[in-house]
Amino acid sequence: MDFSNTPGWRGWVLTDVNAIAIALSTSFIGVRVYVRARMTKNMGLDDAIAVVSFALVVVQLALDMYLVSLGSGTHDQYVPEHLFVAFLKFFSIAELLYFWAVALVRLSILAFIPRIYNTANVMKLVYATTGIVIIQTLVCFLYKLTECLDITYAGSTLLPLDNFADLILLASDVFKGPSARFRCKAPLADDRMMEGHITVGIVVDLVLLILPVSIIYTNMLLSKRMIHAVLVFCEL
């Protein structure tokens, strides 16, 4: 549905930003794969993970663009009820993709570190961080996937919708149609889950930033391996 004529519509910002992000991501991953596969002939597990994460990121960005047609970037009062339910459904899919896209980007960095430096202490930190990323992702993914319960009467009669505000409590279950009736956990609980994911993610990202920098500074300063490592991390 076209909402461009509604007051205060900002959907074009979301469309343009996501389109630019897709173009840049495609360019970066294309250069990386070409250099590693054709020039250095040194593809590794980190490259495979990076390609998969790229695919998930592109799908997520494309979903964000599609959500514009369902009311993203539009004031709530101008979005029909049936589109609002569809918006919740696809927004939930985008959230589920987000968890794995972010996790795979981090895992691709962790998979690259042993290729430049693999002492016992470094490997212990890599394994520990990998475990944290996987556990964090699984917990948040499963929470989001199961946060809504299907509430029905005996005989599978769906509960009626009370009003538009009650739609906010509908599940955006990715495997059910928008006509099904669900009751979800409170939005505050969902916010706490996302805050926890972000907090742990910040700590992990600091490790992923400090560890390679310290390795390069202490062991590869002004060497060819340093240049190679820096280029790979720029592509990530």
Legacy VTK file of the C-alpha trace (Angstrom):
# vtk DataFile Version 3.0
C-alpha trace
ASCII
DATASET POLYDATA
POINTS 236 float
0.000 0.000 0.000
1.242 3.474 -0.856
1.460 5.747 2.197
3.533 8.479 0.554
0.616 10.932 0.591
-0.020 10.604 4.330
1.153 13.443 6.626
4.651 13.017 8.039
5.498 9.981 5.905
9.172 9.012 6.249
9.153 5.688 4.470
11.436 7.011 1.748
14.237 7.364 4.297
13.997 3.685 5.212
13.885 2.646 1.567
16.878 4.751 0.535
19.039 3.843 3.541
18.404 0.121 3.138
19.009 0.252 -0.618
22.353 1.994 -0.046
23.249 -0.553 2.644
22.509 -3.439 0.261
24.640 -1.864 -2.478
27.588 -1.228 -0.146
27.377 -4.675 1.460
27.284 -6.336 -1.955
30.327 -4.360 -3.092
32.351 -5.179 0.029
31.581 -8.896 0.049
32.182 -9.079 -3.700
35.646 -7.554 -3.345
36.452 -9.809 -0.405
35.436 -13.019 -2.168
37.254 -12.025 -5.362
40.491 -11.198 -3.529
40.430 -14.289 -1.323
39.327 -16.719 -4.043
41.065 -15.423 -7.166
44.050 -13.377 -6.013
45.288 -14.909 -2.753
43.548 -18.278 -3.294
43.140 -18.522 0.449
39.437 -18.925 1.179
38.591 -20.108 4.673
35.775 -20.819 7.086
35.601 -17.128 7.949
34.794 -16.311 4.317
32.012 -18.905 4.165
30.449 -17.529 7.351
30.789 -13.978 6.020
28.938 -14.912 2.808
26.079 -16.500 4.768
25.866 -13.481 7.072
25.799 -11.221 3.997
22.844 -13.177 2.601
20.930 -12.832 5.871
21.710 -9.120 6.084
20.428 -8.558 2.538
17.207 -10.450 3.275
16.720 -8.440 6.465
17.299 -5.139 4.660
14.902 -6.194 1.904
12.289 -6.998 4.553
12.799 -3.556 6.073
12.073 -2.060 2.660
8.983 -4.251 2.251
7.719 -3.130 5.659
7.406 0.383 4.240
4.480 -0.885 2.153
2.895 -2.198 5.365
3.156 1.074 7.253
6.750 1.440 8.406
7.623 5.137 8.384
3.923 6.050 8.611
1.982 7.365 11.604
-0.114 4.622 13.224
-3.456 6.307 12.644
-3.016 6.035 8.870
-2.278 2.280 8.860
-5.309 -0.042 8.378
-5.764 -2.751 10.998
-5.185 -5.667 8.610
-1.882 -4.155 7.468
-0.833 -3.560 11.061
-1.195 -7.280 11.797
0.817 -8.129 8.670
3.430 -5.580 9.724
3.845 -7.317 13.099
4.293 -10.655 11.370
7.028 -9.544 8.967
8.702 -7.335 11.560
9.065 -10.400 13.754
10.685 -12.289 10.875
13.134 -9.405 10.437
13.973 -9.540 14.149
14.668 -13.271 13.989
16.957 -12.742 11.003
18.702 -9.916 12.840
19.840 -12.196 15.656
21.540 -14.632 13.275
22.910 -12.000 10.905
24.666 -10.204 13.768
25.874 -13.493 15.249
27.361 -14.684 11.959
29.192 -11.397 11.399
30.805 -11.803 14.818
31.546 -15.481 14.207
33.231 -14.667 10.893
35.621 -12.351 12.751
36.265 -15.002 15.391
36.942 -17.580 12.662
39.494 -15.258 11.058
41.527 -14.521 14.203
43.138 -18.016 14.428
44.375 -17.588 10.863
46.593 -14.698 11.904
47.482 -15.746 15.456
46.561 -18.963 17.256
48.393 -19.203 20.555
46.732 -21.102 23.402
45.568 -17.968 25.219
44.142 -16.418 22.068
42.308 -19.622 21.169
40.806 -19.864 24.661
39.451 -16.341 24.304
38.166 -17.108 20.797
36.362 -20.250 21.980
34.898 -18.466 25.014
33.648 -15.558 22.913
32.238 -17.947 20.314
30.313 -19.770 23.025
28.913 -16.505 24.360
27.784 -15.415 20.879
26.085 -18.749 20.152
24.360 -18.969 23.552
23.239 -15.331 23.390
21.809 -15.818 19.914
19.993 -19.059 20.727
18.453 -17.643 23.915
17.179 -14.473 22.203
16.059 -16.336 19.062
14.105 -18.966 21.005
12.615 -16.322 23.299
11.365 -14.320 20.336
10.117 -17.430 18.574
8.098 -18.615 21.573
7.058 -15.327 23.200
3.483 -15.631 21.934
0.967 -18.336 22.817
-1.985 -19.373 20.685
-5.111 -18.888 22.832
-8.180 -20.749 21.586
-11.397 -22.099 22.984
-12.190 -25.791 22.899
-12.901 -26.820 19.344
-10.256 -24.450 17.958
-12.572 -21.440 17.864
-10.435 -18.329 17.616
-10.940 -15.589 20.150
-12.388 -12.390 18.652
-10.369 -9.209 18.410
-11.447 -6.652 20.999
-10.171 -3.421 19.480
-7.285 -1.889 17.560
-5.160 -1.368 20.676
-5.424 -5.090 21.421
-3.606 -5.801 18.157
-0.389 -4.729 19.854
-0.692 -7.837 22.018
-1.099 -10.112 19.013
1.764 -12.430 18.247
3.757 -11.936 15.114
4.356 -15.683 14.908
6.317 -16.369 11.724
4.535 -19.630 10.945
0.932 -18.491 11.468
-1.362 -16.361 9.389
-2.396 -12.876 10.564
-5.937 -14.134 11.237
-4.798 -16.373 14.095
-5.169 -15.071 17.636
-2.208 -14.992 20.002
-1.369 -13.489 23.355
2.233 -12.387 23.845
4.483 -11.471 26.718
4.386 -7.852 27.832
6.308 -5.376 25.633
8.490 -4.542 28.650
9.759 -8.131 28.766
10.596 -7.937 25.066
12.446 -4.666 25.652
14.461 -6.224 28.478
15.433 -9.114 26.222
16.664 -6.723 23.525
18.530 -4.640 26.106
20.278 -7.790 27.317
21.156 -8.755 23.747
22.574 -5.299 23.065
24.546 -5.197 26.322
26.182 -8.576 25.752
26.750 -7.595 22.125
28.626 -4.448 23.128
30.959 -6.482 25.357
31.546 -9.015 22.569
32.190 -6.256 20.033
34.759 -4.685 22.352
36.563 -8.032 22.527
36.403 -8.346 18.735
37.880 -4.852 18.425
40.569 -5.015 21.104
41.819 -8.563 20.434
42.765 -8.131 16.747
44.245 -4.679 17.383
46.412 -6.013 20.212
47.528 -8.990 18.100
48.459 -6.768 15.175
50.216 -4.206 17.351
52.269 -6.661 19.404
53.092 -9.275 16.769
52.682 -7.931 13.238
53.567 -4.255 13.310
54.710 -3.074 9.862
54.575 -6.584 8.394
52.801 -7.923 5.304
50.545 -10.013 7.539
49.456 -6.823 9.291
48.370 -5.284 5.982
46.487 -8.455 5.075
44.741 -8.589 8.461
43.777 -4.911 8.353
42.281 -5.288 4.872
40.190 -8.266 5.947
38.843 -6.450 9.004
38.022 -3.427 6.864
35.916 -5.707 4.658
34.141 -7.135 7.708
LINES 1 237
236 0 1 2 3 4 5 6 7 8 9 10 11 12 13 14 15 16 17 18 19 20 21 22 23 24 25 26 27 28 29 30 31 32 33 34 35 36 37 38 39 40 41 42 43 44 45 46 47 48 49 50 51 52 53 54 55 56 57 58 59 60 61 62 63 64 65 66 67 68 69 70 71 72 73 74 75 76 77 78 79 80 81 82 83 84 85 86 87 88 89 90 91 92 93 94 95 96 97 98 99 100 101 102 103 104 105 106 107 108 109 110 111 112 113 114 115 116 117 118 119 120 121 122 123 124 125 126 127 128 129 130 131 132 133 134 135 136 137 138 139 140 141 142 143 144 145 146 147 148 149 150 151 152 153 154 155 156 157 158 159 160 161 162 163 164 165 166 167 168 169 170 171 172 173 174 175 176 177 178 179 180 181 182 183 184 185 186 187 188 189 190 191 192 193 194 195 196 197 198 199 200 201 202 203 204 205 206 207 208 209 210 211 212 213 214 215 216 217 218 219 220 221 222 223 224 225 226 227 228 229 230 231 232 233 234 235
